[in-house]
């Protein structure tokens, strides 16, 4: 029988394979840190900006609607004044101011139909502006949702890299 001989490079191969596992493990841990601290943090900043835009859009919608309701009350008062005392200079000034607030041209005909038609046009414009802003708000909300889902996927990948990196580093002692 011949004695078993180990190939001359067997110890070197074992040594290199152990350190190769450590290097792979460290690289995976670094990749995990890059994913966590760069990509996710960057998209978090974008989410913060979109949330701010959502808040501004909500405020705009609320303020626009409240202004519309306030102007509707003013329109009702103008109609009552126009019916009761159309010739009074202060009444005419109040109605002119009300029509100006509704972005309408001044008229000399202070009738119910004129004032109501002006308000209906104004209200239509307000609703269009609110609808446009609401669509913008929904786009931001959709982007936030998509980015958060993407961040969740990146977080899972980063966690997987951390676990695999740890396994590779710890497997050095097994080989």
PyMOL CGO cylinders between C-alpha atoms (Angstrom):
from pymol import cmd
from pymol.cgo import CYLINDER

trace = [
    CYLINDER, 0.00, 0.00, 0.00, 1.04, 3.41, -0.82, 0.3, 1, 1, 1, 1, 1, 1,
    CYLINDER, 1.04, 3.41, -0.82, 0.67, 6.19, 1.67, 0.3, 1, 1, 1, 1, 1, 1,
    CYLINDER, 0.67, 6.19, 1.67, -1.92, 8.77, 0.80, 0.3, 1, 1, 1, 1, 1, 1,
    CYLINDER, -1.92, 8.77, 0.80, -0.42, 11.91, -0.44, 0.3, 1, 1, 1, 1, 1, 1,
    CYLINDER, -0.42, 11.91, -0.44, -2.16, 15.17, -0.61, 0.3, 1, 1, 1, 1, 1, 1,
    CYLINDER, -2.16, 15.17, -0.61, -1.68, 17.26, -3.64, 0.3, 1, 1, 1, 1, 1, 1,
    CYLINDER, -1.68, 17.26, -3.64, 0.82, 20.03, -3.06, 0.3, 1, 1, 1, 1, 1, 1,
    CYLINDER, 0.82, 20.03, -3.06, -1.72, 22.78, -3.65, 0.3, 1, 1, 1, 1, 1, 1,
    CYLINDER, -1.72, 22.78, -3.65, -4.55, 21.38, -1.51, 0.3, 1, 1, 1, 1, 1, 1,
    CYLINDER, -4.55, 21.38, -1.51, -3.73, 23.57, 1.49, 0.3, 1, 1, 1, 1, 1, 1,
    CYLINDER, -3.73, 23.57, 1.49, -3.52, 26.62, -0.71, 0.3, 1, 1, 1, 1, 1, 1,
    CYLINDER, -3.52, 26.62, -0.71, -6.88, 25.82, -2.32, 0.3, 1, 1, 1, 1, 1, 1,
    CYLINDER, -6.88, 25.82, -2.32, -8.52, 25.44, 1.10, 0.3, 1, 1, 1, 1, 1, 1,
    CYLINDER, -8.52, 25.44, 1.10, -6.92, 28.66, 2.29, 0.3, 1, 1, 1, 1, 1, 1,
    CYLINDER, -6.92, 28.66, 2.29, -8.05, 30.57, -0.82, 0.3, 1, 1, 1, 1, 1, 1,
    CYLINDER, -8.05, 30.57, -0.82, -11.57, 29.12, -0.74, 0.3, 1, 1, 1, 1, 1, 1,
    CYLINDER, -11.57, 29.12, -0.74, -12.01, 30.18, 2.89, 0.3, 1, 1, 1, 1, 1, 1,
    CYLINDER, -12.01, 30.18, 2.89, -10.94, 33.73, 2.15, 0.3, 1, 1, 1, 1, 1, 1,
    CYLINDER, -10.94, 33.73, 2.15, -12.96, 33.81, -1.03, 0.3, 1, 1, 1, 1, 1, 1,
    CYLINDER, -12.96, 33.81, -1.03, -16.08, 33.04, 1.04, 0.3, 1, 1, 1, 1, 1, 1,
    CYLINDER, -16.08, 33.04, 1.04, -15.16, 35.81, 3.47, 0.3, 1, 1, 1, 1, 1, 1,
    CYLINDER, -15.16, 35.81, 3.47, -14.65, 38.29, 0.61, 0.3, 1, 1, 1, 1, 1, 1,
    CYLINDER, -14.65, 38.29, 0.61, -17.97, 37.32, -0.97, 0.3, 1, 1, 1, 1, 1, 1,
    CYLINDER, -17.97, 37.32, -0.97, -19.68, 37.67, 2.41, 0.3, 1, 1, 1, 1, 1, 1,
    CYLINDER, -19.68, 37.67, 2.41, -18.17, 41.11, 3.01, 0.3, 1, 1, 1, 1, 1, 1,
    CYLINDER, -18.17, 41.11, 3.01, -19.12, 42.23, -0.52, 0.3, 1, 1, 1, 1, 1, 1,
    CYLINDER, -19.12, 42.23, -0.52, -22.70, 41.12, 0.03, 0.3, 1, 1, 1, 1, 1, 1,
    CYLINDER, -22.70, 41.12, 0.03, -22.82, 42.98, 3.34, 0.3, 1, 1, 1, 1, 1, 1,
    CYLINDER, -22.82, 42.98, 3.34, -21.46, 46.12, 1.65, 0.3, 1, 1, 1, 1, 1, 1,
    CYLINDER, -21.46, 46.12, 1.65, -24.04, 45.76, -1.14, 0.3, 1, 1, 1, 1, 1, 1,
    CYLINDER, -24.04, 45.76, -1.14, -26.74, 45.48, 1.51, 0.3, 1, 1, 1, 1, 1, 1,
    CYLINDER, -26.74, 45.48, 1.51, -25.52, 48.67, 3.18, 0.3, 1, 1, 1, 1, 1, 1,
    CYLINDER, -25.52, 48.67, 3.18, -25.44, 50.51, -0.16, 0.3, 1, 1, 1, 1, 1, 1,
    CYLINDER, -25.44, 50.51, -0.16, -28.98, 49.42, -0.96, 0.3, 1, 1, 1, 1, 1, 1,
    CYLINDER, -28.98, 49.42, -0.96, -30.22, 50.39, 2.50, 0.3, 1, 1, 1, 1, 1, 1,
    CYLINDER, -30.22, 50.39, 2.50, -28.40, 53.66, 2.89, 0.3, 1, 1, 1, 1, 1, 1,
    CYLINDER, -28.40, 53.66, 2.89, -28.34, 55.01, -0.64, 0.3, 1, 1, 1, 1, 1, 1,
    CYLINDER, -28.34, 55.01, -0.64, -31.24, 53.78, -2.74, 0.3, 1, 1, 1, 1, 1, 1,
    CYLINDER, -31.24, 53.78, -2.74, -33.82, 53.54, 0.01, 0.3, 1, 1, 1, 1, 1, 1,
    CYLINDER, -33.82, 53.54, 0.01, -32.74, 56.81, 1.64, 0.3, 1, 1, 1, 1, 1, 1,
    CYLINDER, -32.74, 56.81, 1.64, -32.83, 58.57, -1.73, 0.3, 1, 1, 1, 1, 1, 1,
    CYLINDER, -32.83, 58.57, -1.73, -36.35, 57.37, -2.48, 0.3, 1, 1, 1, 1, 1, 1,
    CYLINDER, -36.35, 57.37, -2.48, -37.38, 58.23, 1.09, 0.3, 1, 1, 1, 1, 1, 1,
    CYLINDER, -37.38, 58.23, 1.09, -36.41, 61.85, 0.38, 0.3, 1, 1, 1, 1, 1, 1,
    CYLINDER, -36.41, 61.85, 0.38, -38.55, 61.74, -2.76, 0.3, 1, 1, 1, 1, 1, 1,
    CYLINDER, -38.55, 61.74, -2.76, -41.48, 60.30, -0.78, 0.3, 1, 1, 1, 1, 1, 1,
    CYLINDER, -41.48, 60.30, -0.78, -41.13, 63.14, 1.74, 0.3, 1, 1, 1, 1, 1, 1,
    CYLINDER, -41.13, 63.14, 1.74, -41.31, 65.69, -1.08, 0.3, 1, 1, 1, 1, 1, 1,
    CYLINDER, -41.31, 65.69, -1.08, -44.39, 63.99, -2.58, 0.3, 1, 1, 1, 1, 1, 1,
    CYLINDER, -44.39, 63.99, -2.58, -46.09, 63.90, 0.83, 0.3, 1, 1, 1, 1, 1, 1,
    CYLINDER, -46.09, 63.90, 0.83, -45.46, 67.63, 1.13, 0.3, 1, 1, 1, 1, 1, 1,
    CYLINDER, -45.46, 67.63, 1.13, -47.00, 68.16, -2.32, 0.3, 1, 1, 1, 1, 1, 1,
    CYLINDER, -47.00, 68.16, -2.32, -50.02, 66.07, -1.26, 0.3, 1, 1, 1, 1, 1, 1,
    CYLINDER, -50.02, 66.07, -1.26, -50.43, 68.26, 1.82, 0.3, 1, 1, 1, 1, 1, 1,
    CYLINDER, -50.43, 68.26, 1.82, -50.26, 71.42, -0.30, 0.3, 1, 1, 1, 1, 1, 1,
    CYLINDER, -50.26, 71.42, -0.30, -52.79, 70.01, -2.77, 0.3, 1, 1, 1, 1, 1, 1,
    CYLINDER, -52.79, 70.01, -2.77, -55.17, 69.09, 0.05, 0.3, 1, 1, 1, 1, 1, 1,
    CYLINDER, -55.17, 69.09, 0.05, -54.85, 72.59, 1.50, 0.3, 1, 1, 1, 1, 1, 1,
    CYLINDER, -54.85, 72.59, 1.50, -55.47, 74.14, -1.91, 0.3, 1, 1, 1, 1, 1, 1,
    CYLINDER, -55.47, 74.14, -1.91, -58.60, 72.03, -2.43, 0.3, 1, 1, 1, 1, 1, 1,
    CYLINDER, -58.60, 72.03, -2.43, -59.91, 72.86, 1.03, 0.3, 1, 1, 1, 1, 1, 1,
    CYLINDER, -59.91, 72.86, 1.03, -59.23, 76.59, 0.70, 0.3, 1, 1, 1, 1, 1, 1,
    CYLINDER, -59.23, 76.59, 0.70, -60.70, 76.76, -2.79, 0.3, 1, 1, 1, 1, 1, 1,
    CYLINDER, -60.70, 76.76, -2.79, -63.85, 74.98, -1.68, 0.3, 1, 1, 1, 1, 1, 1,
    CYLINDER, -63.85, 74.98, -1.68, -64.23, 77.18, 1.41, 0.3, 1, 1, 1, 1, 1, 1,
    CYLINDER, -64.23, 77.18, 1.41, -63.74, 80.32, -0.70, 0.3, 1, 1, 1, 1, 1, 1,
    CYLINDER, -63.74, 80.32, -0.70, -66.40, 79.06, -3.08, 0.3, 1, 1, 1, 1, 1, 1,
    CYLINDER, -66.40, 79.06, -3.08, -68.83, 78.45, -0.24, 0.3, 1, 1, 1, 1, 1, 1,
    CYLINDER, -68.83, 78.45, -0.24, -68.10, 81.91, 1.18, 0.3, 1, 1, 1, 1, 1, 1,
    CYLINDER, -68.10, 81.91, 1.18, -68.67, 83.49, -2.21, 0.3, 1, 1, 1, 1, 1, 1,
    CYLINDER, -68.67, 83.49, -2.21, -71.92, 81.55, -2.57, 0.3, 1, 1, 1, 1, 1, 1,
    CYLINDER, -71.92, 81.55, -2.57, -73.17, 83.11, 0.66, 0.3, 1, 1, 1, 1, 1, 1,
    CYLINDER, -73.17, 83.11, 0.66, -72.07, 86.50, -0.64, 0.3, 1, 1, 1, 1, 1, 1,
    CYLINDER, -72.07, 86.50, -0.64, -73.90, 85.81, -3.92, 0.3, 1, 1, 1, 1, 1, 1,
    CYLINDER, -73.90, 85.81, -3.92, -77.08, 85.00, -2.01, 0.3, 1, 1, 1, 1, 1, 1,
    CYLINDER, -77.08, 85.00, -2.01, -76.77, 88.29, -0.14, 0.3, 1, 1, 1, 1, 1, 1,
    CYLINDER, -76.77, 88.29, -0.14, -76.18, 90.15, -3.41, 0.3, 1, 1, 1, 1, 1, 1,
    CYLINDER, -76.18, 90.15, -3.41, -79.32, 88.62, -4.93, 0.3, 1, 1, 1, 1, 1, 1,
    CYLINDER, -79.32, 88.62, -4.93, -81.40, 89.62, -1.92, 0.3, 1, 1, 1, 1, 1, 1,
    CYLINDER, -81.40, 89.62, -1.92, -80.00, 93.16, -2.05, 0.3, 1, 1, 1, 1, 1, 1,
    CYLINDER, -80.00, 93.16, -2.05, -80.53, 93.38, -5.81, 0.3, 1, 1, 1, 1, 1, 1,
    CYLINDER, -80.53, 93.38, -5.81, -84.16, 92.38, -5.41, 0.3, 1, 1, 1, 1, 1, 1,
    CYLINDER, -84.16, 92.38, -5.41, -84.79, 94.70, -2.48, 0.3, 1, 1, 1, 1, 1, 1,
    CYLINDER, -84.79, 94.70, -2.48, -82.95, 97.92, -3.41, 0.3, 1, 1, 1, 1, 1, 1,
    CYLINDER, -82.95, 97.92, -3.41, -81.20, 97.87, -6.75, 0.3, 1, 1, 1, 1, 1, 1,
    CYLINDER, -81.20, 97.87, -6.75, -80.76, 101.67, -6.97, 0.3, 1, 1, 1, 1, 1, 1,
    CYLINDER, -80.76, 101.67, -6.97, -78.70, 102.12, -3.78, 0.3, 1, 1, 1, 1, 1, 1,
    CYLINDER, -78.70, 102.12, -3.78, -75.06, 102.96, -4.56, 0.3, 1, 1, 1, 1, 1, 1,
    CYLINDER, -75.06, 102.96, -4.56, -73.73, 100.73, -1.77, 0.3, 1, 1, 1, 1, 1, 1,
    CYLINDER, -73.73, 100.73, -1.77, -75.82, 97.81, -3.02, 0.3, 1, 1, 1, 1, 1, 1,
    CYLINDER, -75.82, 97.81, -3.02, -74.47, 98.32, -6.53, 0.3, 1, 1, 1, 1, 1, 1,
    CYLINDER, -74.47, 98.32, -6.53, -70.92, 98.46, -5.16, 0.3, 1, 1, 1, 1, 1, 1,
    CYLINDER, -70.92, 98.46, -5.16, -71.47, 95.26, -3.15, 0.3, 1, 1, 1, 1, 1, 1,
    CYLINDER, -71.47, 95.26, -3.15, -72.84, 93.47, -6.22, 0.3, 1, 1, 1, 1, 1, 1,
    CYLINDER, -72.84, 93.47, -6.22, -69.96, 94.77, -8.38, 0.3, 1, 1, 1, 1, 1, 1,
    CYLINDER, -69.96, 94.77, -8.38, -67.45, 93.54, -5.82, 0.3, 1, 1, 1, 1, 1, 1,
    CYLINDER, -67.45, 93.54, -5.82, -69.20, 90.17, -5.67, 0.3, 1, 1, 1, 1, 1, 1,
    CYLINDER, -69.20, 90.17, -5.67, -69.16, 89.83, -9.46, 0.3, 1, 1, 1, 1, 1, 1,
    CYLINDER, -69.16, 89.83, -9.46, -65.50, 90.86, -9.51, 0.3, 1, 1, 1, 1, 1, 1,
    CYLINDER, -65.50, 90.86, -9.51, -64.70, 88.13, -6.98, 0.3, 1, 1, 1, 1, 1, 1,
    CYLINDER, -64.70, 88.13, -6.98, -66.38, 85.66, -9.34, 0.3, 1, 1, 1, 1, 1, 1,
    CYLINDER, -66.38, 85.66, -9.34, -64.03, 86.85, -12.11, 0.3, 1, 1, 1, 1, 1, 1,
    CYLINDER, -64.03, 86.85, -12.11, -66.89, 88.27, -14.16, 0.3, 1, 1, 1, 1, 1, 1,
    CYLINDER, -66.89, 88.27, -14.16, -67.25, 91.49, -16.02, 0.3, 1, 1, 1, 1, 1, 1,
    CYLINDER, -67.25, 91.49, -16.02, -69.23, 94.24, -14.41, 0.3, 1, 1, 1, 1, 1, 1,
    CYLINDER, -69.23, 94.24, -14.41, -72.73, 94.70, -15.70, 0.3, 1, 1, 1, 1, 1, 1,
    CYLINDER, -72.73, 94.70, -15.70, -75.44, 97.26, -15.14, 0.3, 1, 1, 1, 1, 1, 1,
    CYLINDER, -75.44, 97.26, -15.14, -78.10, 94.59, -14.99, 0.3, 1, 1, 1, 1, 1, 1,
    CYLINDER, -78.10, 94.59, -14.99, -78.32, 93.49, -11.37, 0.3, 1, 1, 1, 1, 1, 1,
    CYLINDER, -78.32, 93.49, -11.37, -80.95, 90.79, -11.78, 0.3, 1, 1, 1, 1, 1, 1,
    CYLINDER, -80.95, 90.79, -11.78, -81.20, 87.41, -10.19, 0.3, 1, 1, 1, 1, 1, 1,
    CYLINDER, -81.20, 87.41, -10.19, -80.40, 85.66, -13.49, 0.3, 1, 1, 1, 1, 1, 1,
    CYLINDER, -80.40, 85.66, -13.49, -77.28, 87.74, -14.09, 0.3, 1, 1, 1, 1, 1, 1,
    CYLINDER, -77.28, 87.74, -14.09, -75.87, 87.15, -10.65, 0.3, 1, 1, 1, 1, 1, 1,
    CYLINDER, -75.87, 87.15, -10.65, -76.82, 83.45, -10.57, 0.3, 1, 1, 1, 1, 1, 1,
    CYLINDER, -76.82, 83.45, -10.57, -75.37, 82.82, -14.05, 0.3, 1, 1, 1, 1, 1, 1,
    CYLINDER, -75.37, 82.82, -14.05, -72.14, 84.53, -13.04, 0.3, 1, 1, 1, 1, 1, 1,
    CYLINDER, -72.14, 84.53, -13.04, -71.92, 82.37, -9.95, 0.3, 1, 1, 1, 1, 1, 1,
    CYLINDER, -71.92, 82.37, -9.95, -72.69, 79.19, -11.90, 0.3, 1, 1, 1, 1, 1, 1,
    CYLINDER, -72.69, 79.19, -11.90, -69.81, 79.94, -14.28, 0.3, 1, 1, 1, 1, 1, 1,
    CYLINDER, -69.81, 79.94, -14.28, -67.55, 80.67, -11.32, 0.3, 1, 1, 1, 1, 1, 1,
    CYLINDER, -67.55, 80.67, -11.32, -68.55, 77.47, -9.56, 0.3, 1, 1, 1, 1, 1, 1,
    CYLINDER, -68.55, 77.47, -9.56, -67.90, 75.45, -12.72, 0.3, 1, 1, 1, 1, 1, 1,
    CYLINDER, -67.90, 75.45, -12.72, -64.37, 76.91, -12.90, 0.3, 1, 1, 1, 1, 1, 1,
    CYLINDER, -64.37, 76.91, -12.90, -63.80, 76.17, -9.21, 0.3, 1, 1, 1, 1, 1, 1,
    CYLINDER, -63.80, 76.17, -9.21, -64.90, 72.57, -9.61, 0.3, 1, 1, 1, 1, 1, 1,
    CYLINDER, -64.90, 72.57, -9.61, -62.59, 72.19, -12.63, 0.3, 1, 1, 1, 1, 1, 1,
    CYLINDER, -62.59, 72.19, -12.63, -59.64, 73.56, -10.63, 0.3, 1, 1, 1, 1, 1, 1,
    CYLINDER, -59.64, 73.56, -10.63, -60.44, 71.27, -7.70, 0.3, 1, 1, 1, 1, 1, 1,
    CYLINDER, -60.44, 71.27, -7.70, -60.72, 68.26, -10.01, 0.3, 1, 1, 1, 1, 1, 1,
    CYLINDER, -60.72, 68.26, -10.01, -57.39, 69.07, -11.65, 0.3, 1, 1, 1, 1, 1, 1,
    CYLINDER, -57.39, 69.07, -11.65, -55.71, 69.47, -8.28, 0.3, 1, 1, 1, 1, 1, 1,
    CYLINDER, -55.71, 69.47, -8.28, -57.30, 66.24, -7.05, 0.3, 1, 1, 1, 1, 1, 1,
    CYLINDER, -57.30, 66.24, -7.05, -55.90, 64.33, -10.03, 0.3, 1, 1, 1, 1, 1, 1,
    CYLINDER, -55.90, 64.33, -10.03, -52.49, 65.79, -9.26, 0.3, 1, 1, 1, 1, 1, 1,
    CYLINDER, -52.49, 65.79, -9.26, -52.92, 64.73, -5.62, 0.3, 1, 1, 1, 1, 1, 1,
    CYLINDER, -52.92, 64.73, -5.62, -53.86, 61.18, -6.70, 0.3, 1, 1, 1, 1, 1, 1,
    CYLINDER, -53.86, 61.18, -6.70, -50.76, 60.99, -8.91, 0.3, 1, 1, 1, 1, 1, 1,
    CYLINDER, -50.76, 60.99, -8.91, -48.57, 61.87, -5.94, 0.3, 1, 1, 1, 1, 1, 1,
    CYLINDER, -48.57, 61.87, -5.94, -50.33, 59.29, -3.77, 0.3, 1, 1, 1, 1, 1, 1,
    CYLINDER, -50.33, 59.29, -3.77, -49.84, 56.62, -6.46, 0.3, 1, 1, 1, 1, 1, 1,
    CYLINDER, -49.84, 56.62, -6.46, -46.15, 57.50, -6.77, 0.3, 1, 1, 1, 1, 1, 1,
    CYLINDER, -46.15, 57.50, -6.77, -45.75, 57.29, -3.00, 0.3, 1, 1, 1, 1, 1, 1,
    CYLINDER, -45.75, 57.29, -3.00, -47.41, 53.88, -2.92, 0.3, 1, 1, 1, 1, 1, 1,
    CYLINDER, -47.41, 53.88, -2.92, -45.29, 52.54, -5.81, 0.3, 1, 1, 1, 1, 1, 1,
    CYLINDER, -45.29, 52.54, -5.81, -42.08, 53.87, -4.31, 0.3, 1, 1, 1, 1, 1, 1,
    CYLINDER, -42.08, 53.87, -4.31, -42.87, 52.38, -0.91, 0.3, 1, 1, 1, 1, 1, 1,
    CYLINDER, -42.87, 52.38, -0.91, -43.53, 49.01, -2.55, 0.3, 1, 1, 1, 1, 1, 1,
    CYLINDER, -43.53, 49.01, -2.55, -40.23, 49.32, -4.41, 0.3, 1, 1, 1, 1, 1, 1,
    CYLINDER, -40.23, 49.32, -4.41, -38.49, 50.19, -1.14, 0.3, 1, 1, 1, 1, 1, 1,
    CYLINDER, -38.49, 50.19, -1.14, -39.99, 47.09, 0.48, 0.3, 1, 1, 1, 1, 1, 1,
    CYLINDER, -39.99, 47.09, 0.48, -38.53, 44.94, -2.30, 0.3, 1, 1, 1, 1, 1, 1,
    CYLINDER, -38.53, 44.94, -2.30, -35.14, 46.65, -1.91, 0.3, 1, 1, 1, 1, 1, 1,
    CYLINDER, -35.14, 46.65, -1.91, -35.27, 46.14, 1.85, 0.3, 1, 1, 1, 1, 1, 1,
    CYLINDER, -35.27, 46.14, 1.85, -35.92, 42.43, 1.35, 0.3, 1, 1, 1, 1, 1, 1,
    CYLINDER, -35.92, 42.43, 1.35, -33.03, 42.18, -1.10, 0.3, 1, 1, 1, 1, 1, 1,
    CYLINDER, -33.03, 42.18, -1.10, -30.76, 44.01, 1.34, 0.3, 1, 1, 1, 1, 1, 1,
    CYLINDER, -30.76, 44.01, 1.34, -31.80, 41.69, 4.15, 0.3, 1, 1, 1, 1, 1, 1,
    CYLINDER, -31.80, 41.69, 4.15, -31.16, 38.67, 1.92, 0.3, 1, 1, 1, 1, 1, 1,
    CYLINDER, -31.16, 38.67, 1.92, -27.69, 40.03, 1.09, 0.3, 1, 1, 1, 1, 1, 1,
    CYLINDER, -27.69, 40.03, 1.09, -26.97, 40.53, 4.79, 0.3, 1, 1, 1, 1, 1, 1,
    CYLINDER, -26.97, 40.53, 4.79, -28.01, 36.98, 5.65, 0.3, 1, 1, 1, 1, 1, 1,
    CYLINDER, -28.01, 36.98, 5.65, -26.07, 35.46, 2.75, 0.3, 1, 1, 1, 1, 1, 1,
    CYLINDER, -26.07, 35.46, 2.75, -23.05, 37.59, 3.59, 0.3, 1, 1, 1, 1, 1, 1,
    CYLINDER, -23.05, 37.59, 3.59, -23.18, 36.36, 7.19, 0.3, 1, 1, 1, 1, 1, 1,
    CYLINDER, -23.18, 36.36, 7.19, -23.52, 32.75, 6.01, 0.3, 1, 1, 1, 1, 1, 1,
    CYLINDER, -23.52, 32.75, 6.01, -20.49, 33.09, 3.73, 0.3, 1, 1, 1, 1, 1, 1,
    CYLINDER, -20.49, 33.09, 3.73, -18.37, 34.69, 6.44, 0.3, 1, 1, 1, 1, 1, 1,
    CYLINDER, -18.37, 34.69, 6.44, -19.36, 32.04, 9.03, 0.3, 1, 1, 1, 1, 1, 1,
    CYLINDER, -19.36, 32.04, 9.03, -18.83, 29.19, 6.56, 0.3, 1, 1, 1, 1, 1, 1,
    CYLINDER, -18.83, 29.19, 6.56, -15.12, 30.02, 6.54, 0.3, 1, 1, 1, 1, 1, 1,
    CYLINDER, -15.12, 30.02, 6.54, -14.80, 28.14, 9.79, 0.3, 1, 1, 1, 1, 1, 1,
    CYLINDER, -14.80, 28.14, 9.79, -16.59, 25.07, 8.41, 0.3, 1, 1, 1, 1, 1, 1,
    CYLINDER, -16.59, 25.07, 8.41, -14.35, 24.53, 5.40, 0.3, 1, 1, 1, 1, 1, 1,
]
cmd.load_cgo(trace, "trace")
